[in-house]
Amino acid sequence: MSNTRFKNKNNSAKVLAVLRSSRYGDIAGCVVTSGSIHADRPVTLVRNGEVIGSDLAITTMKYNLESRTHADEEQEFGVTLNFGGDIHEDDVIEQ
């Protein structure tokens, strides 16, 4: 099975910045570019059009230190994922 993404999902967010934390792992600062992202649904991490991780759980989702259950289009949020690899700027989170 190829890691190339075949279809564009309706709900996506762009990673604007990544903070590295020894306590929490990678914390991705994101903005929703289309649809909405829900904390209780699995996500796919895409880099340069290729799937880097799929069926990933959102472990935390926050805005201004307050927990969130979802973020709508154009809203910013911080997120941690149960992903063993690195998250990079310009990665895309799809749902």
N, C-alpha and C positions, 0 to 999 in steps of 0.2 A: 504494500500500500504506500503510495507516494505521500510526502508531506506537503505537497503543493495544494493550496486552497482552491477549491473548485467553484464555490459560489460565495457571493457576498452576503453576509448576514445582515439583518435589519438593525440590530442593536450593536453599537460599537463605541469604543472610547479610545482616544489617543493618549499615550503616555507622554507627558510633557517633561517630567523630571523624575529621577530616581534617587532616593536617599538610601544609603547603605547603613544598616543598624545591626550591631552584633547581637542585640537582644531580640529584634523582631524580623530580621532578614531584610530583603528589599522592600521598601515602601515606595510605591509608584504614585506620583501625582498625576492625575488624569483629568481629561475633559470629555464629556459625552459628545460625540460627533453626530450620532443619529440614534433615534429611538430612546431607550432607557436601559440602564444596567441595574440588575437586581442582585442583592447580596446573597439570596438564598438559591440562586441558580448557577449551574456550572458555566465556566467560561473557556474560551479558546484564546491562546496567546499567539499572535501572528507577527512575524518579522520579515520584512521585505517580501511579502506575498507567500511565505512558507509558514506552515503550522509548526510552532516551536513546542507547544504544550496544549493538550486538549483535555476536556473533562476536569478542569481545575476548579477547586472550591475557593471561594473568596473567604479568607479567614477573618479579615477585618475590613470595614468600609467606613470611612469617617470624613467629616467636613468640620473644620474648626474644632477639633477634638471631640465632637459629638458623633456618636454612632449613627449610621444611616442604614436604611433597609434598601434604598434605591436612589439613583440619580437620573434625572431627566436630561434631555438634549440641552447642550450648552452649559450644564452645571459641572463644576469641578468637584473632585473628591480624591481622597487618598485611599489606597487599597494595598493589602498584602494578600498574596496567593499561596496556596500549598504547592509551590513549584520549586524544584530542586536547582534549577538553573538561574542564570542572571536575567533580569528584566532590563531592557535598554530604552533610552529615549527613542521616541517615534515608533515603538512597538504598538500594536493594536490589540485591544481586548474586545473580543466578540462574544455575543450571546445569542 
